[in-house]
Amino acid sequence: MGEGGRLRIAYVLSRFPQVSETFILREMEGLVARGHRVRVVAMVLDRSPVRQSGVEPFLATMIRPRGFREIAGAQVHWMRRAPRSYARLWRDALWGNRSSRKFLFRAAVTVPVAALAARRLESDHVDRLHAHYASHSLLCAWAIWRLTGIPYGVTCHAHDLYVDRSMLAEKLSDASVVVTISDFNRRLIAEACGPDIGSRTQVVHCGVDTDRFAPPTDSERSATAGEPFRFLVVGSLQPYKGHRHALEALARVALSEAQHGHGRIVELVLVGDGELRAELEQRAEQLGIADRTRFLGALPSVEVLEELHRSDCVVQPSVITSSGKMEGIPVALMEAMACGRPVIATGISGISELVRDGDTGVLVPPADAGALAEAMADVIAEPEAHRLMAKRGRALVEAEFDLDGQIDQLSALFLGHTPERNPS
């Protein structure tokens, strides 16, 4: 352990840097601000042209595979140094993921990357590892621990718990710190992995900077007479985000506004990119709302904040897919509520811990465009009631989801659970 309770921490991530995972970047920055040294182990370098500010220091020291020769050299190193341990690691990783073809393939890719990272981290005298997501990045951290004895922890989020739990109990049982982002997830972990793991699982929210994400000033407000009522959706364009239901709801609201002669133009702004963009743009055309719908693509955090300030209501129309994939507690909702925006969301997973129906926002059933349209129309018709909810939402985020408080909690967990190395 470093001097004065300062740790050398390696964050183990499947891909870095991802614009959709700014919360991880801000968490690492917060730990650095508290005196810890943080570097990243990434299985894949994300080459998206959109990057958040602040990634450069982590990119400069990041450990990632750079070529076959480097990876092969790490395998030879461990086969010579600890042949039995390395063979057992391969056996356990493949056997533990045998029930899932996808996870089995990823295990075969992850173990060599872990061997490379283990070789580098051991010489760097890292005190502990921390993985985000309990799937492939956690397998990588677990494998590094098997080779080096560096203790590891994990933050469990959403799809890593809801879709495929291959080897989940084994990976969590060896972790010195198990964190998840909601009480909903903590109960699920206890049910899936047993009460022992459940009882030591800590809830640490993905927090937001409530100084930066704050209600707009009068000059930043967009909702003036004659301007469109702007609904905003922030999230990657993937099936579980439920964007098509927001489009269908907007079409209903626009039709109702026109039929009743209210004269208020409504529009939908979508921030995010992904596999469904062309399909969603086509759907907007089919619904006759292409002129009321704007697809902005992925944006850096500073521009997301600007869009939040321009919005009149933020909608999170998340659904549960056939595979079980769904949201945890979307950071986009926390940011919206921190900005004092009225919010409408679907009542799935842990979202109700943030959006408390009728108190800090409005919840509707998932995949129900009619209910969503009714809620959107109500925000237009009853602005004062929703402004009061938005004020209570801001207060809740300040009290329970503020970034500084969550990082303090995480730092304390790391300092309190960093035992001496204990390789298997």
Buried (B, 14 or more C-beta within 10 A) or exposed (E): EEEEBBBBBBBBBBBBBBBBBBBBBBBBBBBBEBEBBBBBBBBBEBEEEBBBEBBEBBBEEBBBBEEEEEBEEBBEBBEEEBEEEBEEBBEBBBEBBEEBEEBBEBBEBBBBBBBBBBBBBBEBEBBBBBBBBBBBBBBBBBBBBBBBBBBBBBBBBBBBBBBBBBBBBBBBBBBBBBBBBBEBBBBBBBEBBEEEBBEBBBBBBBBBBBEBBBBBEEEEEBBEEEBBBBBBBBBBBBBBBBBBBBBBBBBBBBBBBEEEEBEBBBBBBBBBBBEBBEEBBEBBEEBEBBEBBBBBEBBEBEEBBBBBBBBBBBBBBBBBBEEEBBBBBBBBBBBBBBBBBBBBBBBBBBBBBBBBEEEBBBBBEBBBBEBBBBBBBBBBEEBEEBEEBBBBBBEBBBEBBBBBBBBBBBBEBBBEBBEEEEEE
